[in-house]
């Protein structure tokens, strides 16, 4: 069992510079947890506190129920992979992987077995005699991983290990890391600013902003049931659309979302739940993903609602291979992004009819940005 517990962990530099605030999280055995957020959100600092490279200002970190606050890095039984491969240029691949084991003065035959086993797992057996300068970026990253694997640690810590690779290589290395983690069964914490890496690799995602955890959940729930507007806007490419308006009772009962240009009748169950929480007459933010907006004759299936139709002006579009994203002006002061088929073309300022799949929309509180209704 390799578990990690963060018990109200804080990191502060000086009196007024708190970079991690009241961080609480339990990482389960064999989990692949991803910390994600913008630069400066505290994710790498949190990782460095686990490793012992940063002191903890308050709270405690427990690895397998043992408090490690005062333990030096070498006694925490963790292995860390950095953005910088930090390979020794004058040593061969074999010697780079074996370096840490030799420092620990392990027997020569044990080192040889460990290095060759790690090389087989990473499929770099044929590279053991080469120097780092003779390797590609992906091969160098595998060597850095091999150096971590031979330690046979309780926990892997990875700090943006793929950010130096080109886009195509990052995709292949993501799948390699997922395969490797499952094969080794080692509890892993992975730090990235790339939400695509978080969505494709994590068993659970920890979204951070300004040192505060915004949401901890599976990739599916973080995407479909974001805790607040920050998470909804950070996760997803393109991000969720937001519209500001007011909830008002409509003729015949139920609530509608009103802007200065149009009104959208909310699904009955959603309207009743919002009314029960006394949001009738209040200003809110309505969020909806681009894929839940139908363009012209596109269909949203059962979510299509004629009463939710709006006309927008086409400003420009982005062709993304299998999809085209339209940027539209709907007269509310903000641009709306809708997804359609790649063959659909619209002229600049052409009027486009839109239909909202409001069963898939989310209503956020205007004051603090939190999601109002539980999923």
C-alpha positions in Angstrom: 0.0 0.0 0.0 1.3 3.4 -1.0 -1.0 6.2 0.1 -0.4 9.9 0.6 -2.4 12.2 2.9 -2.3 16.0 2.9 -3.6 17.2 6.2 -4.3 21.0 5.9 -1.0 21.7 4.3 0.1 25.3 3.8 3.2 26.9 2.2 4.0 30.5 2.9 7.0 32.7 2.0 7.1 35.6 4.4 4.0 37.0 6.1 1.8 37.7 3.1 2.8 35.3 0.4 0.9 32.1 0.8 1.3 29.9 -2.3 -0.5 26.8 -1.0 -3.5 27.2 1.3 -5.1 24.6 3.5 -4.5 21.7 1.0 -6.4 18.6 2.0 -6.3 15.4 -0.1 -6.0 11.6 0.2 -4.2 9.9 -2.6 -5.1 6.2 -2.8 -2.8 3.3 -3.5 -1.9 2.9 -7.2 -3.8 6.1 -8.2 -2.6 8.3 -11.0 -3.4 11.8 -9.6 -2.9 14.9 -11.8 -2.4 18.4 -10.3 -3.5 20.9 -13.0 -3.8 24.7 -13.0 -2.3 27.9 -14.4 1.3 28.9 -13.7 1.7 30.1 -10.1 -1.2 28.1 -8.7 1.0 26.1 -6.3 0.9 22.7 -8.0 4.7 22.3 -8.3 5.3 23.7 -4.8 2.9 21.1 -3.5 4.9 18.3 -5.3 8.2 19.7 -4.0 6.8 19.5 -0.4 6.0 15.8 -0.9 9.6 15.3 -2.1 11.1 17.2 0.8 12.5 19.9 -1.5 10.3 22.6 0.2 9.6 22.9 3.9 5.9 22.7 5.0 4.7 25.9 6.7 1.7 24.2 8.4 -0.1 20.9 8.4 1.3 17.5 7.6 2.1 15.1 4.8 1.8 11.4 5.5 3.2 8.6 3.2 1.8 5.3 4.2 0.6 6.8 7.5 4.0 8.0 8.4 4.4 11.8 8.8 7.3 12.9 6.6 7.5 16.6 7.4 10.9 16.3 9.0 12.3 13.4 6.9 15.0 14.3 4.4 14.2 13.5 0.7 16.4 10.4 0.6 14.4 8.8 3.4 10.9 9.3 1.9 11.2 6.5 -0.7 10.0 8.6 -3.6 11.3 9.1 -7.1 10.9 12.3 -9.0 11.0 13.0 -12.7 11.5 16.7 -13.7 10.8 18.8 -16.8 14.6 18.9 -17.2 15.9 15.4 -17.9 19.1 16.2 -15.9 21.1 13.4 -17.5 24.9 13.2 -17.1 26.2 13.9 -20.6 29.4 12.0 -20.2 27.7 8.8 -18.9 26.1 6.1 -21.0 22.4 5.4 -20.7 23.2 2.3 -18.6 25.4 4.4 -16.3 22.8 7.2 -16.0 20.1 4.7 -14.9 22.5 2.9 -12.5 23.9 6.1 -11.0 21.5 6.4 -8.0 21.8 2.7 -7.2 25.6 3.0 -7.1 25.4 5.9 -4.8 23.5 3.6 -2.5 26.3 1.1 -2.8 24.0 -1.8 -4.0 25.7 -4.9 -5.2 26.9 -4.9 -8.8 24.7 -7.8 -9.9 21.6 -6.3 -8.4 22.3 -3.0 -10.2 22.7 -4.8 -13.5 19.4 -6.7 -13.1 17.5 -3.6 -12.1 18.9 -1.5 -15.0 18.2 -4.2 -17.6 14.7 -4.8 -16.2 13.9 -1.1 -16.4 15.3 -0.8 -19.9 13.1 -3.7 -21.0 10.0 -2.1 -19.5 10.8 1.2 -21.3 11.9 -0.5 -24.5 15.4 1.1 -24.5 17.4 -2.1 -24.3 19.3 -1.3 -27.5 20.3 2.2 -26.2 22.1 1.3 -23.0 25.5 1.9 -24.6 24.7 5.3 -26.0 25.3 8.8 -24.6 22.5 11.3 -24.0 23.7 13.4 -27.0 22.9 10.5 -29.3 19.2 10.2 -28.1 16.0 11.9 -29.2 13.9 13.9 -26.7 11.6 10.9 -26.2 14.5 8.6 -25.6 16.0 10.9 -23.1 12.7 11.1 -21.2 12.6 7.3 -21.1 16.1 7.3 -19.6 15.0 9.8 -16.9 12.0 7.5 -16.2 14.3 4.5 -16.0 16.5 6.2 -13.4 13.3 6.6 -11.3 12.0 3.1 -11.9 15.1 1.3 -10.7 14.7 2.9 -7.3 11.5 0.8 -6.9 9.9 3.7 -4.9 6.6 3.8 -3.1 5.6 7.0 -5.0 6.4 8.6 -8.4 6.4 12.4 -8.5 6.4 13.9 -12.0 6.8 17.6 -12.6 5.7 18.5 -16.2 7.9 15.7 -17.6 6.6 16.1 -21.2 6.6 19.8 -21.7 10.0 19.8 -23.6 8.7 17.4 -26.2 6.9 18.3 -29.5 3.2 17.8 -29.7 3.2 14.4 -31.5 5.8 13.0 -29.2 3.8 14.2 -26.1 0.8 12.2 -27.3 2.8 9.0 -27.6 4.6 9.5 -24.3 1.3 10.1 -22.5 0.1 6.6 -23.5 3.6 5.2 -22.6 3.3 6.8 -19.1 -0.2 5.4 -18.6 0.9 2.0 -19.6 4.0 2.1 -17.4 2.1 3.3 -14.3 -0.5 0.5 -14.7 2.3 -2.1 -15.3 4.3 -1.0 -12.2 1.3 -0.2 -10.0 3.1 2.7 -8.3 1.1 5.6 -6.8 1.8 8.6 -9.0 1.3 12.3 -8.7 1.8 14.2 -11.9 1.9 18.0 -12.3 1.0 19.8 -15.5 -0.5 23.1 -16.8 -1.9 21.2 -19.8 -5.5 20.3 -19.3 -5.4 17.7 -22.1 -2.7 15.8 -20.3 -4.9 15.9 -17.1 -8.0 14.7 -18.9 -6.3 11.8 -20.7 -4.0 10.5 -18.0 -5.6 11.0 -14.6 -7.7 8.7 -12.5 -8.6 11.9 -10.6 -7.8 15.5 -11.3 -6.9 18.2 -8.7 -7.7 21.6 -10.1 -5.8 24.5 -8.4 -6.0 28.2 -8.5 -3.9 30.7 -6.4 -2.9 27.9 -4.0 -6.4 26.7 -3.4 -8.0 23.4 -4.5 -11.0 24.2 -6.7 -12.1 20.6 -7.4 -11.0 17.0 -6.9 -12.8 14.5 -9.1 -12.6 12.2 -12.1 -11.9 13.7 -15.5 -15.5 13.1 -16.6 -17.0 14.9 -13.6 -14.6 17.8 -13.7 -15.6 18.3 -17.4 -19.3 17.7 -17.1 -20.0 18.9 -13.5 -17.4 21.6 -12.8 -17.5 23.0 -9.3 -17.3 26.7 -10.4 -16.7 28.9 -13.4 -12.9 28.7 -13.0 -12.9 25.0 -13.5 -15.5 25.2 -16.3 -13.4 27.7 -18.1 -10.0 26.1 -17.5 -11.0 22.5 -18.4 -12.1 22.0 -22.0 -10.8 23.3 -25.3 -12.5 25.4 -26.3 -13.7 26.3 -22.8 -17.3 26.5 -21.6 -19.4 29.4 -22.8 -20.7 31.8 -20.2 -23.7 34.1 -20.4 -24.8 36.5 -17.7 -28.5 37.0 -17.1 -31.4 36.8 -14.6 -33.8 34.0 -13.7 -37.4 35.0 -14.1 -40.7 33.2 -13.9 -42.2 32.6 -17.3 -45.9 32.4 -18.4 -47.3 29.0 -17.6 -44.8 28.5 -14.8 -41.2 27.5 -14.6 -38.1 29.7 -14.9 -36.4 31.2 -17.9 -32.9 32.6 -18.3 -33.2 36.3 -19.5 -30.5 38.4 -21.1 -30.8 41.8 -22.6 -31.5 40.1 -26.0 -33.4 36.9 -25.5 -34.9 34.5 -23.0 -34.2 30.7 -22.7 -36.8 28.6 -20.9 -35.0 26.2 -18.5 -35.9 22.5 -18.4 -38.7 22.0 -15.8 -36.7 20.0 -13.3 -33.8 22.5 -13.4 -36.3 25.4 -13.0 -38.0 23.8 -10.0 -34.7 23.1 -8.3 -33.5 26.7 -8.8 -36.8 28.1 -7.5 -36.6 25.9 -4.4 -33.2 27.5 -3.8 -34.8 30.9 -4.1 -33.0 32.0 -7.3 -36.1 33.4 -8.9 -35.3 37.0 -9.8 -31.6 36.6 -9.1 -28.7 37.3 -11.5 -26.8 34.1 -12.5 -24.3 32.8 -15.0 -25.4 30.2 -17.5 -22.6 27.9 -18.8 -22.8 25.6 -21.8 -20.2 23.7 -23.8 -19.7 24.3 -27.5 -20.9 20.7 -28.3 -24.2 21.4 -26.7 -25.1 24.2 -29.1 -26.6 23.1 -32.4 -25.9 25.2 -35.5 -28.7 25.6 -38.1 -30.0 22.1 -38.9 -27.5 20.3 -36.6 -29.3 18.0 -34.1 -28.8 17.7 -30.3 -31.0 14.6 -30.2 -33.3 14.5 -27.2 -31.8 17.8 -25.9 -33.1 19.8 -28.9 -35.6 22.4 -27.7 -37.3 24.8 -30.2 -37.8 27.3 -27.4 -34.1 27.7 -26.9 -33.3 29.1 -30.4 -31.2 32.2 -30.7 -29.7 34.0 -33.7 -26.0 35.0 -33.7 -23.7 36.7 -36.1 -20.7 34.7 -37.4 -17.4 36.4 -36.8 -14.8 33.8 -37.6 -14.3 30.0 -37.4 -11.6 27.6 -36.6 -11.2 24.3 -38.4 -9.9 21.6 -36.1 -9.9 18.6 -38.4 -13.0 16.6 -37.4 -14.8 19.8 -36.0 -15.3 23.4 -36.9 -15.7 25.9 -34.1 -17.8 29.0 -34.9 -17.3 32.2 -32.9 -20.5 34.1 -32.8 -21.8 37.4 -31.5 -25.2 36.9 -29.8 -25.5 40.5 -28.7 -24.9 40.0 -25.0 -21.4 41.5 -24.9 -19.5 38.2 -25.1 -18.6 35.8 -27.9 -20.2 32.4 -28.1 -18.4 29.3 -29.5 -20.4 26.5 -31.1 -19.2 23.2 -32.6 -20.3 22.0 -36.0 -19.2 19.7 -38.8 -16.0 20.7 -40.7 -17.8 21.1 -44.0 -20.1 23.8 -42.7 -19.1 27.3 -44.0 -20.5 30.7 -43.0 -19.6 34.2 -44.3 -18.5 37.0 -42.0 -21.4 38.6 -40.2 -23.8 35.9 -41.6 -26.8 35.2 -39.4 -26.6 31.8 -37.8 -29.5 30.1 -36.0 -28.5 28.3 -32.8 -30.3 25.9 -30.5 -29.1 25.4 -26.9 -29.2 21.9 -25.3 -30.2 23.4 -22.0 -30.4 20.0 -20.3 -26.6 20.0 -20.5 -26.2 23.6 -19.3 -25.0 24.6 -15.8 -26.2 27.5 -13.7 -23.5 29.2 -11.6 -24.0 31.7 -8.8 -23.2 35.3 -10.0 -21.5 36.3 -6.7 -18.9 33.5 -6.2 -19.1 31.5 -9.4 -20.0 28.2 -7.8 -22.3 25.7 -9.4 -25.7 26.0 -7.8 -27.3 22.6 -8.5 -25.6 19.4 -7.5 -25.1 16.9 -10.4 
